């Protein structure tokens, strides 16, 4: 996305539409005129870094990701630089590179566009916003945004660090020359930033507790309702990395919490989504929630009323694709043909989901439906109003991965 002369930030929240804004006239990064609350959080993070409170690398995962803190050491969010993604050239977890070369069946996703995870995170928030899923009454609980950050604790190559040291030395020794350098320190990194959520545990933790200590009926219904919304989001974006360790649950027993909802779900790690084809090589990348008891319950009437009318409207789907186009095209590696293939998969997912909701199916029955690809016709869809029959071609994706139970 992005060069130093054209700094583009992507801003999303549950209550605000997608907005794209240029950097301000002074050339500063992270300018969010339509989202001052988020801008304040990023400013606090930048001030903390300037004061020596650097982001801390997270040991888990296959890429470089960091806990970003304020000046008091409180975690503000999680930053995932584009250059440190699993396929990124500066991924500090270099062992993953050898996993990809030597054992592709256990690492790597040939159905995804490399180094697009940061946009996938933001795009997942966009889909969530457009469908009105919003698990929590707090609108920024799971929001992702694209930001620039720079820190000594990020993984830089030797050349960047040497340049930074040389510029600092020149500024100290020959100030007149040093002042001509556009940027003295390390170059800023572009990546996704997710606000940190407190009081949550991995889903596995609570699901095991709920087996031993069954929930009251009213709270069980709350869990089921939010679980269904998680299913909808994951299925639409075709998340290839949804295990029970990367969605979170917060549970406050009646009388302990102040909010209306005693139980809340937060979806994290949406960077491995929006494939350009259905998985058809080594692994199927199943949704692990499909094995849960909640996946055997038909979608509720509340959920169907929430999303079915939107998903069944091809004009809504086309508007969603256009919004995603505006988002993904900002990346310097954007390929329109590959993007259209991504949207073909997403449209197929939406078509299946709509039919499953109409037929009162369960989530497990949903994931067992034949995989569909809905491609745009070359001569179709030129007007504002589009229909499935005149603008798109529906085909089934029959090739299956070698290791698959679906």
Buried (B, 14 or more C-beta within 10 A) or exposed (E): BBEEEEBBBBBBBBEBEBBEBEBEEEEEBBBBEBBEEBBEBBEBBBEBBEEEBBBBBBEEBBBBBBBBBBBEEEBBBBBBBBBBBBBBEBBBBEEBBEBBEEEBEEBBBBBBBEBBBBBBBBBBBBBBBBBEBBBBEBBBBBBBBBBBBBBEEBBBEEEBEEBBEEBBEBBEEEEEEBEEBEEBBBBBBBBBBBBBBEEBEBBBBBBEBBEEEEBEEEBBBBBBBBBBBBBBBBBBBBBBBBBBBBBBBBBBEEEEBEEEBBBBBBBBBBBBBBBBBBBBBBBBBBBBBBEBEBBEBBBBEEBBEBBBEBBBEBEBBBBBBEBBBEBBBBBEEBBEEBBBBBBBBBBBBBBBBBBBBEEEBBBBBBBEBEBBBBBBEEEBBEEEEBEBEBBBBBEEBEEBBEEEEE
